[in-house]
Amino acid sequence: MKFKFGTQHEQEVICRAVHDGWDRAHIGGHIVRYNEIFECEQAGIVGHLGAVFSEIYGNRIHHIHHKRLFHGAEVSGIKLHASLDTQIHDNVIYSCYRGVWFDWQAQGTHLFRNVLFDNLSEDLFVEVCHGPYMLDHNLFLSKMNFRNVSQGGAFVHNLFTGRFVINPDRGRQTPYHFPHETAVAGYANIIGGDDRYYNNIFLRDNDPDDTPIPIGFFDHLPLKPRTQEEQEAEKKAKLDGLPSKNNATLYPVGLGSYNTYPGPYERFWEKPFNPGIREIHLPCAISGNLYLKNALPSTIDHNACVKAESGIAIDVDTTAATVHLYIQPSVLRGGTHMLIHSTLLGKTYHAEMRFENPDGSDYCFDRDFFGTLRTQQNITPGPFVLQGDAPIDICL
């Protein structure tokens, strides 16, 4: 009897699809807009390679996997395999199990101007992708914001109020593509890193504990104590595609999860080829971020701006599905003066692809969440351009 693990089956599916003509002329190019999508037990919007070169915007997606009738690895407001060059923007995603889940090949994916809150597990999960994928001007407001099992992401002018889970998945080889094509350019393991964080705001929660804690694939806050049986099972081999308990680490709000990663100018490839080479990460660039309520910066963020004040009060009403933000502009000033664009972001390590729009044009983040022009003289971290010092009340 022949048996193959799920990762190998997935690799073969991608190769067969490309062999059978799944290219820009024959697949994808969909538009999903202005829908209300709710009470789906698995996923609100889901696809496998079919979502390539598509656009998803203006939707309200909520109460996905809400009844918990069954569980599994596809439960999310948006769950896409191979979202090549897909643009997802101006959606409100809340009260789901997971908010958005990119699984394999999020190359060229652009997630921007979305509001995510009250999601049980995390707002965003990016799984075994090599990048480049781009996230800007999003509001991540759940208790957990990001589960990173990938590399090659860029995060610009977002607001993060929850924790990160970091776990580079070195056990699976996944494909990367030629830029803006479905053709496979190569396969590689995920070793983590190759990420960029510029001009984001991290607003700490009310937990003062700085200790990273173990967390599993399907865990969410508050964590349940591990039984003795679960602790013993953790010592045994894990089945491909079925992660066990304690396979990742949950970090406090901020970027302390990147403390062991090399900075952008470290020549990590020059290290001797010894057993430790298998534990290295790719360099990351972190700069211009603001850490409120003493959120934790990364040690490689050499110009981190840390403040004890909160500067932002957030009132989330899940019944009315509204978010109120009360902002003190004076607290948010002073974190950055950088206008972010494609040249600064560069190329990802494996795909050697620029961070750029699907048509190959440059990113230039000179407009905020509402489209207000961001000038060189008025750049502040976070999704909003701030005019003056008077308190700001924003209702979304």
TORLOBA-287592 format. One record per residue (C-alpha): residue number from 1; residue in three letters; x, y, z. Coordinates in Angstrom, 3 decimals. Layout:
BEGIN
[atom NUM, ALA, [X, Y, Z]],
...
//
This chain:
BEGIN
[atom 1, MET, [0.000, 0.000, 0.000]],
[atom 2, LYS, [1.367, 3.411, -1.007]],
[atom 3, PHE, [1.034, 6.271, 1.459]],
[atom 4, LYS, [2.027, 9.901, 1.008]],
[atom 5, PHE, [1.791, 12.687, 3.541]],
[atom 6, GLY, [-0.429, 15.701, 2.918]],
[atom 7, THR, [2.428, 18.034, 2.025]],
[atom 8, GLN, [3.504, 15.808, -0.867]],
[atom 9, HIS, [-0.078, 15.524, -2.123]],
[atom 10, GLU, [-0.348, 19.314, -2.027]],
[atom 11, GLN, [2.892, 19.719, -3.994]],
[atom 12, GLU, [1.568, 17.338, -6.643]],
[atom 13, VAL, [-1.761, 19.156, -6.853]],
[atom 14, ILE, [0.005, 22.433, -7.636]],
[atom 15, CYS, [2.191, 20.814, -10.311]],
[atom 16, ARG, [-0.788, 19.083, -11.937]],
[atom 17, ALA, [-2.791, 22.294, -11.943]],
[atom 18, VAL, [-0.029, 24.241, -13.678]],
[atom 19, HIS, [0.545, 21.350, -16.103]],
[atom 20, ASP, [-3.165, 21.335, -16.974]],
[atom 21, GLY, [-3.242, 25.027, -17.873]],
[atom 22, TRP, [-4.126, 26.822, -14.657]],
[atom 23, ASP, [-2.637, 30.170, -15.642]],
[atom 24, ARG, [-3.829, 33.769, -15.728]],
[atom 25, ALA, [-5.734, 33.178, -18.979]],
[atom 26, HIS, [-7.742, 30.271, -17.562]],
[atom 27, ILE, [-8.179, 30.682, -13.815]],
[atom 28, GLY, [-8.922, 33.357, -11.212]],
[atom 29, GLY, [-9.614, 37.001, -11.869]],
[atom 30, HIS, [-12.737, 36.973, -9.679]],
[atom 31, ILE, [-14.344, 39.932, -7.911]],
[atom 32, VAL, [-16.136, 39.373, -4.593]],
[atom 33, ARG, [-17.574, 42.634, -3.300]],
[atom 34, TYR, [-20.276, 44.189, -1.095]],
[atom 35, ASN, [-21.616, 40.966, 0.409]],
[atom 36, GLU, [-22.619, 40.054, 3.930]],
[atom 37, ILE, [-21.274, 36.588, 4.645]],
[atom 38, PHE, [-22.137, 34.954, 7.969]],
[atom 39, GLU, [-23.050, 31.767, 9.846]],
[atom 40, CYS, [-20.887, 29.571, 7.594]],
[atom 41, GLU, [-19.590, 26.617, 9.585]],
[atom 42, GLN, [-16.277, 26.249, 7.748]],
[atom 43, ALA, [-15.186, 29.325, 5.805]],
[atom 44, GLY, [-16.879, 32.441, 4.517]],
[atom 45, ILE, [-14.774, 32.771, 1.360]],
[atom 46, VAL, [-12.584, 29.802, 0.464]],
[atom 47, GLY, [-10.540, 28.649, -2.518]],
[atom 48, HIS, [-7.543, 26.659, -3.691]],
[atom 49, LEU, [-5.631, 28.392, -6.512]],
[atom 50, GLY, [-8.980, 29.610, -7.861]],
[atom 51, ALA, [-8.596, 32.950, -6.085]],
[atom 52, VAL, [-5.447, 33.959, -7.990]],
[atom 53, PHE, [-5.431, 37.452, -9.528]],
[atom 54, SER, [-8.708, 38.259, -7.745]],
[atom 55, GLU, [-10.107, 41.114, -5.664]],
[atom 56, ILE, [-12.171, 40.784, -2.476]],
[atom 57, TYR, [-13.463, 44.043, -1.038]],
[atom 58, GLY, [-16.287, 45.817, 0.729]],
[atom 59, ASN, [-17.603, 42.665, 2.410]],
[atom 60, ARG, [-18.837, 42.157, 5.961]],
[atom 61, ILE, [-17.800, 38.685, 7.122]],
[atom 62, HIS, [-18.795, 37.497, 10.568]],
[atom 63, HIS, [-19.763, 34.545, 12.790]],
[atom 64, ILE, [-17.852, 31.991, 10.727]],
[atom 65, HIS, [-17.420, 28.621, 12.486]],
[atom 66, HIS, [-19.543, 30.183, 15.192]],
[atom 67, LYS, [-21.598, 27.140, 16.205]],
[atom 68, ARG, [-18.512, 24.866, 16.417]],
[atom 69, LEU, [-20.372, 21.958, 14.799]],
[atom 70, PHE, [-17.078, 20.548, 13.540]],
[atom 71, HIS, [-13.489, 21.684, 13.421]],
[atom 72, GLY, [-10.507, 21.470, 11.114]],
[atom 73, ALA, [-7.845, 23.259, 9.132]],
[atom 74, GLU, [-10.048, 25.464, 6.949]],
[atom 75, VAL, [-12.122, 27.423, 9.472]],
[atom 76, SER, [-11.771, 31.141, 8.814]],
[atom 77, GLY, [-13.620, 34.187, 7.538]],
[atom 78, ILE, [-11.391, 34.068, 4.443]],
[atom 79, LYS, [-9.309, 30.921, 3.814]],
[atom 80, LEU, [-7.268, 30.831, 0.607]],
[atom 81, HIS, [-4.638, 28.457, -0.697]],
[atom 82, ALA, [-2.408, 30.079, -3.308]],
[atom 83, SER, [-3.781, 33.625, -3.268]],
[atom 84, LEU, [-1.309, 34.819, -5.912]],
[atom 85, ASP, [-1.651, 38.575, -6.555]],
[atom 86, THR, [-5.014, 38.624, -4.757]],
[atom 87, GLN, [-6.074, 41.970, -3.299]],
[atom 88, ILE, [-8.223, 41.957, -0.149]],
[atom 89, HIS, [-9.285, 45.361, 1.124]],
[atom 90, ASP, [-11.960, 47.404, 2.879]],
[atom 91, ASN, [-13.602, 44.407, 4.531]],
[atom 92, VAL, [-14.896, 44.112, 8.099]],
[atom 93, ILE, [-14.164, 40.658, 9.537]],
[atom 94, TYR, [-15.271, 39.832, 13.063]],
[atom 95, SER, [-16.527, 37.130, 15.431]],
[atom 96, CYS, [-14.990, 34.347, 13.342]],
[atom 97, TYR, [-12.767, 31.523, 14.520]],
[atom 98, ARG, [-9.887, 32.908, 12.466]],
[atom 99, GLY, [-10.232, 36.126, 10.487]],
[atom 100, VAL, [-8.032, 35.649, 7.397]],
[atom 101, TRP, [-5.946, 32.547, 6.673]],
[atom 102, PHE, [-3.429, 32.433, 3.795]],
[atom 103, ASP, [-2.187, 28.869, 3.343]],
[atom 104, TRP, [0.722, 28.244, 0.922]],
[atom 105, GLN, [1.714, 30.656, -1.867]],
[atom 106, ALA, [0.469, 34.044, -0.697]],
[atom 107, GLN, [2.949, 35.555, -3.168]],
[atom 108, GLY, [1.864, 39.009, -4.289]],
[atom 109, THR, [-1.123, 38.998, -1.913]],
[atom 110, HIS, [-2.098, 42.457, -0.676]],
[atom 111, LEU, [-4.233, 42.872, 2.485]],
[atom 112, PHE, [-5.099, 46.499, 3.203]],
[atom 113, ARG, [-7.647, 48.770, 4.906]],
[atom 114, ASN, [-9.441, 45.908, 6.654]],
[atom 115, VAL, [-10.901, 46.009, 10.176]],
[atom 116, LEU, [-10.672, 42.768, 12.167]],
[atom 117, PHE, [-11.944, 42.258, 15.719]],
[atom 118, ASP, [-13.446, 39.719, 18.125]],
[atom 119, ASN, [-11.954, 36.776, 16.249]],
[atom 120, LEU, [-11.450, 33.844, 18.601]],
[atom 121, SER, [-8.105, 32.453, 17.485]],
[atom 122, GLU, [-6.320, 35.240, 15.575]],
[atom 123, ASP, [-7.056, 37.922, 13.007]],
[atom 124, LEU, [-4.465, 36.702, 10.500]],
[atom 125, PHE, [-2.718, 33.391, 9.902]],
[atom 126, VAL, [-0.073, 33.099, 7.162]],
[atom 127, GLU, [1.023, 29.496, 6.724]],
[atom 128, VAL, [4.173, 28.250, 4.927]],
[atom 129, CYS, [4.404, 31.113, 2.412]],
[atom 130, HIS, [7.655, 32.594, 1.076]],
[atom 131, GLY, [6.295, 36.013, 0.135]],
[atom 132, PRO, [6.281, 38.707, -0.854]],
[atom 133, TYR, [2.936, 39.444, 0.770]],
[atom 134, MET, [1.928, 42.953, 1.787]],
[atom 135, LEU, [-0.191, 44.200, 4.723]],
[atom 136, ASP, [-0.869, 47.900, 5.247]],
[atom 137, HIS, [-3.366, 50.163, 6.984]],
[atom 138, ASN, [-5.238, 47.321, 8.679]],
[atom 139, LEU, [-6.719, 47.388, 12.185]],
[atom 140, PHE, [-6.016, 44.117, 14.008]],
[atom 141, LEU, [-8.018, 44.333, 17.236]],
[atom 142, SER, [-8.542, 40.774, 18.524]],
[atom 143, LYS, [-6.679, 39.251, 21.500]],
[atom 144, MET, [-4.343, 37.489, 19.076]],
[atom 145, ASN, [-3.436, 39.311, 15.876]],
[atom 146, PHE, [-0.997, 37.242, 13.854]],
[atom 147, ARG, [0.134, 33.625, 13.621]],
[atom 148, ASN, [3.318, 33.607, 11.541]],
[atom 149, VAL, [4.333, 30.257, 10.073]],
[atom 150, SER, [5.891, 31.933, 7.046]],
[atom 151, GLN, [8.450, 34.430, 5.819]],
[atom 152, GLY, [8.662, 37.327, 3.388]],
[atom 153, GLY, [5.903, 39.615, 4.690]],
[atom 154, ALA, [5.815, 43.415, 4.834]],
[atom 155, PHE, [3.749, 45.216, 7.494]],
[atom 156, VAL, [3.292, 48.961, 7.068]],
[atom 157, HIS, [1.087, 51.487, 8.936]],
[atom 158, ASN, [-1.037, 48.859, 10.721]],
[atom 159, LEU, [-2.534, 49.014, 14.207]],
[atom 160, PHE, [-1.896, 45.875, 16.290]],
[atom 161, THR, [-3.560, 45.468, 19.693]],
[atom 162, GLY, [-3.054, 41.715, 20.194]],
[atom 163, ARG, [-0.314, 39.135, 20.461]],
[atom 164, PHE, [1.765, 37.306, 17.884]],
[atom 165, VAL, [2.420, 33.575, 17.556]],
[atom 166, ILE, [5.677, 32.703, 15.787]],
[atom 167, ASN, [6.595, 29.250, 14.508]],
[atom 168, PRO, [8.647, 28.893, 11.283]],
[atom 169, ASP, [7.621, 25.537, 9.823]],
[atom 170, ARG, [10.854, 23.902, 8.707]],
[atom 171, GLY, [9.175, 20.553, 8.034]],
[atom 172, ARG, [7.376, 21.376, 4.784]],
[atom 173, GLN, [8.771, 22.360, 1.395]],
[atom 174, THR, [6.372, 24.706, -0.339]],
[atom 175, PRO, [6.518, 26.408, -3.747]],
[atom 176, TYR, [7.293, 29.934, -4.821]],
[atom 177, HIS, [6.470, 31.305, -8.248]],
[atom 178, PHE, [7.755, 33.488, -11.013]],
[atom 179, PRO, [6.453, 37.023, -10.384]],
[atom 180, HIS, [2.782, 37.459, -11.282]],
[atom 181, GLU, [2.499, 33.935, -12.700]],
[atom 182, THR, [1.219, 30.551, -11.566]],
[atom 183, ALA, [4.343, 28.815, -12.936]],
[atom 184, VAL, [6.411, 27.329, -10.116]],
[atom 185, ALA, [9.940, 28.730, -9.800]],
[atom 186, GLY, [11.145, 26.483, -6.966]],
[atom 187, TYR, [10.492, 24.830, -3.607]],
[atom 188, ALA, [12.020, 25.595, -0.213]],
[atom 189, ASN, [11.517, 25.132, 3.505]],
[atom 190, ILE, [10.350, 27.929, 5.742]],
[atom 191, ILE, [13.148, 29.077, 8.061]],
[atom 192, GLY, [11.441, 32.293, 9.161]],
[atom 193, GLY, [12.293, 35.943, 8.796]],
[atom 194, ASP, [12.651, 38.003, 5.606]],
[atom 195, ASP, [9.935, 40.220, 7.147]],
[atom 196, ARG, [9.681, 44.019, 7.243]],
[atom 197, TYR, [7.855, 46.131, 9.836]],
[atom 198, TYR, [7.649, 49.865, 9.216]],
[atom 199, ASN, [5.515, 52.584, 10.831]],
[atom 200, ASN, [3.152, 50.285, 12.730]],
[atom 201, ILE, [1.532, 50.905, 16.121]],
[atom 202, PHE, [1.532, 48.215, 18.811]],
[atom 203, LEU, [-0.918, 48.909, 21.635]],
[atom 204, ARG, [-0.361, 46.573, 24.552]],
[atom 205, ASP, [-3.173, 44.714, 26.291]],
[atom 206, ASN, [-3.597, 44.673, 30.074]],
[atom 207, ASP, [-1.372, 41.646, 30.697]],
[atom 208, PRO, [1.930, 42.833, 32.261]],
[atom 209, ASP, [3.661, 39.445, 31.896]],
[atom 210, ASP, [6.533, 39.536, 29.385]],
[atom 211, THR, [7.055, 35.763, 29.350]],
[atom 212, PRO, [6.512, 33.970, 26.002]],
[atom 213, ILE, [4.352, 30.891, 26.462]],
[atom 214, PRO, [3.830, 27.691, 24.420]],
[atom 215, ILE, [0.698, 27.430, 22.305]],
[atom 216, GLY, [-0.737, 24.873, 19.904]],
[atom 217, PHE, [-2.091, 25.051, 16.356]],
[atom 218, PHE, [-5.742, 25.199, 17.436]],
[atom 219, ASP, [-5.220, 26.995, 20.743]],
[atom 220, HIS, [-6.625, 30.416, 21.514]],
[atom 221, LEU, [-6.838, 32.699, 24.517]],
[atom 222, PRO, [-7.422, 31.964, 27.328]],
[atom 223, LEU, [-5.172, 28.914, 27.150]],
[atom 224, LYS, [-6.231, 25.702, 28.836]],
[atom 225, PRO, [-3.721, 23.906, 31.102]],
[atom 226, ARG, [-1.983, 20.906, 29.510]],
[atom 227, THR, [-2.861, 17.481, 30.916]],
[atom 228, GLN, [-0.137, 14.976, 31.750]],
[atom 229, GLU, [-1.288, 12.878, 28.781]],
[atom 230, GLU, [-0.909, 15.830, 26.431]],
[atom 231, GLN, [2.550, 16.599, 27.768]],
[atom 232, GLU, [3.652, 13.000, 27.123]],
[atom 233, ALA, [2.135, 12.982, 23.635]],
[atom 234, GLU, [4.114, 16.109, 22.817]],
[atom 235, LYS, [7.361, 14.159, 23.126]],
[atom 236, LYS, [6.356, 11.766, 20.351]],
[atom 237, ALA, [6.633, 12.231, 16.580]],
[atom 238, LYS, [4.119, 14.518, 14.942]],
[atom 239, LEU, [2.063, 13.459, 11.924]],
[atom 240, ASP, [2.560, 15.616, 8.834]],
[atom 241, GLY, [-0.123, 18.242, 8.542]],
[atom 242, LEU, [-1.455, 17.649, 12.066]],
[atom 243, PRO, [0.536, 19.828, 14.479]],
[atom 244, SER, [0.303, 18.793, 18.113]],
[atom 245, LYS, [0.149, 20.823, 21.284]],
[atom 246, ASN, [2.834, 23.374, 22.181]],
[atom 247, ASN, [4.223, 23.590, 18.640]],
[atom 248, ALA, [4.550, 27.396, 18.689]],
[atom 249, THR, [5.169, 30.345, 21.011]],
[atom 250, LEU, [2.805, 33.147, 21.977]],
[atom 251, TYR, [4.497, 36.506, 22.622]],
[atom 252, PRO, [3.339, 39.690, 24.384]],
[atom 253, VAL, [2.102, 42.556, 22.227]],
[atom 254, GLY, [4.983, 43.953, 20.202]],
[atom 255, LEU, [7.825, 42.467, 18.184]],
[atom 256, GLY, [9.824, 40.662, 20.860]],
[atom 257, SER, [9.230, 37.499, 18.836]],
[atom 258, TYR, [11.975, 38.720, 16.468]],
[atom 259, ASN, [14.706, 39.098, 19.120]],
[atom 260, THR, [16.613, 36.051, 17.843]],
[atom 261, TYR, [16.430, 37.098, 14.190]],
[atom 262, PRO, [19.277, 38.824, 12.344]],
[atom 263, GLY, [18.927, 42.464, 11.392]],
[atom 264, PRO, [18.849, 43.684, 7.793]],
[atom 265, TYR, [22.624, 44.154, 7.495]],
[atom 266, GLU, [23.799, 40.930, 9.129]],
[atom 267, ARG, [25.528, 38.628, 6.627]],
[atom 268, PHE, [24.010, 35.469, 8.047]],
[atom 269, TRP, [25.046, 33.338, 5.054]],
[atom 270, GLU, [28.718, 33.766, 5.925]],
[atom 271, LYS, [28.400, 31.752, 9.113]],
[atom 272, PRO, [30.244, 28.395, 9.082]],
[atom 273, PHE, [28.196, 25.459, 7.876]],
[atom 274, ASN, [27.778, 23.648, 11.170]],
[atom 275, PRO, [24.678, 22.049, 12.743]],
[atom 276, GLY, [23.559, 25.479, 13.905]],
[atom 277, ILE, [23.048, 26.644, 10.316]],
[atom 278, ARG, [19.776, 24.722, 10.346]],
[atom 279, GLU, [18.432, 26.951, 13.103]],
[atom 280, ILE, [19.161, 30.313, 11.508]],
[atom 281, HIS, [16.499, 32.771, 10.352]],
[atom 282, LEU, [16.491, 35.178, 7.430]],
[atom 283, PRO, [17.247, 38.855, 8.211]],
[atom 284, CYS, [14.389, 41.215, 9.071]],
[atom 285, ALA, [14.014, 44.993, 8.805]],
[atom 286, ILE, [12.164, 46.698, 11.673]],
[atom 287, SER, [12.033, 50.476, 11.982]],
[atom 288, GLY, [9.779, 53.453, 12.702]],
[atom 289, ASN, [7.296, 51.550, 14.868]],
[atom 290, LEU, [5.502, 52.925, 17.921]],
[atom 291, TYR, [5.008, 50.779, 21.042]],
[atom 292, LEU, [2.244, 52.069, 23.317]],
[atom 293, LYS, [1.520, 51.020, 26.924]],
[atom 294, ASN, [5.071, 49.661, 27.011]],
[atom 295, ALA, [4.519, 47.116, 24.270]],
[atom 296, LEU, [7.738, 45.201, 23.632]],
[atom 297, PRO, [9.965, 46.191, 20.712]],
[atom 298, SER, [12.403, 43.846, 19.052]],
[atom 299, THR, [16.069, 44.162, 19.916]],
[atom 300, ILE, [16.757, 44.683, 16.195]],
[atom 301, ASP, [14.430, 47.722, 16.127]],
[atom 302, HIS, [17.187, 50.186, 16.933]],
[atom 303, ASN, [15.016, 53.302, 16.749]],
[atom 304, ALA, [11.961, 51.905, 18.525]],
[atom 305, CYS, [9.703, 54.522, 20.109]],
[atom 306, VAL, [8.259, 53.118, 23.364]],
[atom 307, LYS, [5.736, 55.085, 25.418]],
[atom 308, ALA, [3.928, 54.300, 28.651]],
[atom 309, GLU, [0.802, 56.144, 27.510]],
[atom 310, SER, [-1.861, 54.334, 25.525]],
[atom 311, GLY, [-2.683, 57.210, 23.171]],
[atom 312, ILE, [-5.571, 55.185, 21.742]],
[atom 313, ALA, [-8.747, 53.982, 23.451]],
[atom 314, ILE, [-10.816, 51.417, 21.568]],
[atom 315, ASP, [-14.463, 50.551, 22.103]],
[atom 316, VAL, [-15.631, 47.464, 20.184]],
[atom 317, ASP, [-19.371, 46.731, 20.066]],
[atom 318, THR, [-19.818, 43.215, 18.650]],
[atom 319, THR, [-23.621, 43.509, 18.693]],
[atom 320, ALA, [-23.671, 46.636, 16.560]],
[atom 321, ALA, [-20.471, 45.529, 14.768]],
[atom 322, THR, [-18.849, 48.935, 15.283]],
[atom 323, VAL, [-15.435, 50.113, 16.382]],
[atom 324, HIS, [-14.798, 53.489, 18.053]],
[atom 325, LEU, [-11.262, 54.799, 18.339]],
[atom 326, TYR, [-10.377, 57.760, 20.534]],
[atom 327, ILE, [-6.935, 59.033, 19.569]],
[atom 328, GLN, [-4.583, 61.520, 21.225]],
[atom 329, PRO, [-2.402, 62.671, 18.302]],
[atom 330, SER, [0.323, 64.122, 20.515]],
[atom 331, VAL, [1.078, 60.661, 21.926]],
[atom 332, LEU, [1.342, 59.132, 18.476]],
[atom 333, ARG, [3.823, 61.637, 17.108]],
[atom 334, GLY, [7.577, 61.170, 16.993]],
[atom 335, GLY, [7.764, 57.540, 15.985]],
[atom 336, THR, [8.781, 57.877, 12.350]],
[atom 337, HIS, [9.529, 60.203, 9.464]],
[atom 338, MET, [9.838, 57.576, 6.732]],
[atom 339, LEU, [7.609, 57.391, 3.667]],
[atom 340, ILE, [7.468, 53.683, 2.765]],
[atom 341, HIS, [7.697, 52.486, -0.837]],
[atom 342, SER, [8.737, 49.489, -2.929]],
[atom 343, THR, [12.389, 50.513, -3.194]],
[atom 344, LEU, [12.765, 50.469, 0.581]],
[atom 345, LEU, [10.973, 47.123, 0.913]],
[atom 346, GLY, [13.174, 45.432, -1.670]],
[atom 347, LYS, [12.864, 41.783, -2.751]],
[atom 348, THR, [12.130, 38.575, -0.880]],
[atom 349, TYR, [14.832, 35.963, -0.418]],
[atom 350, HIS, [13.492, 32.940, -2.312]],
[atom 351, ALA, [11.196, 34.306, -5.011]],
[atom 352, GLU, [13.504, 37.316, -5.555]],
[atom 353, MET, [10.346, 39.291, -6.226]],
[atom 354, ARG, [9.765, 42.935, -5.353]],
[atom 355, PHE, [7.016, 44.118, -3.064]],
[atom 356, GLU, [4.831, 45.635, -5.760]],
[atom 357, ASN, [1.305, 45.857, -7.117]],
[atom 358, PRO, [-0.074, 43.029, -9.287]],
[atom 359, ASP, [0.585, 45.118, -12.414]],
[atom 360, GLY, [4.250, 45.526, -11.435]],
[atom 361, SER, [3.940, 49.165, -10.364]],
[atom 362, ASP, [5.497, 50.413, -7.129]],
[atom 363, TYR, [3.852, 50.581, -3.762]],
[atom 364, CYS, [3.946, 54.058, -2.263]],
[atom 365, PHE, [2.110, 54.406, 1.032]],
[atom 366, ASP, [1.420, 58.116, 0.805]],
[atom 367, ARG, [-2.288, 57.849, 1.677]],
[atom 368, ASP, [-3.864, 56.675, 4.907]],
[atom 369, PHE, [-6.820, 54.421, 5.760]],
[atom 370, PHE, [-9.284, 57.067, 4.546]],
[atom 371, GLY, [-7.282, 58.145, 1.487]],
[atom 372, THR, [-5.894, 61.296, 3.117]],
[atom 373, LEU, [-2.564, 62.373, 1.620]],
[atom 374, ARG, [0.463, 61.593, 3.797]],
[atom 375, THR, [3.184, 64.176, 3.176]],
[atom 376, GLN, [6.828, 63.888, 4.119]],
[atom 377, GLN, [6.241, 66.513, 6.821]],
[atom 378, ASN, [3.267, 64.696, 8.365]],
[atom 379, ILE, [4.177, 61.023, 8.773]],
[atom 380, THR, [3.076, 59.225, 11.914]],
[atom 381, PRO, [2.866, 55.496, 12.662]],
[atom 382, GLY, [-0.412, 53.680, 12.266]],
[atom 383, PRO, [-3.266, 53.742, 9.756]],
[atom 384, PHE, [-4.322, 57.395, 10.090]],
[atom 385, VAL, [-2.876, 60.740, 9.086]],
[atom 386, LEU, [-3.154, 63.013, 12.132]],
[atom 387, GLN, [-3.945, 66.686, 11.631]],
[atom 388, GLY, [-3.265, 68.881, 14.665]],
[atom 389, ASP, [-3.225, 67.812, 18.308]],
[atom 390, ALA, [-6.934, 67.857, 19.122]],
[atom 391, PRO, [-8.385, 64.474, 20.215]],
[atom 392, ILE, [-9.836, 62.446, 17.331]],
[atom 393, ASP, [-12.952, 60.267, 17.447]],
[atom 394, ILE, [-13.173, 57.701, 14.643]],
[atom 395, CYS, [-16.154, 55.400, 14.179]],
[atom 396, LEU, [-15.830, 52.443, 11.804]],
//
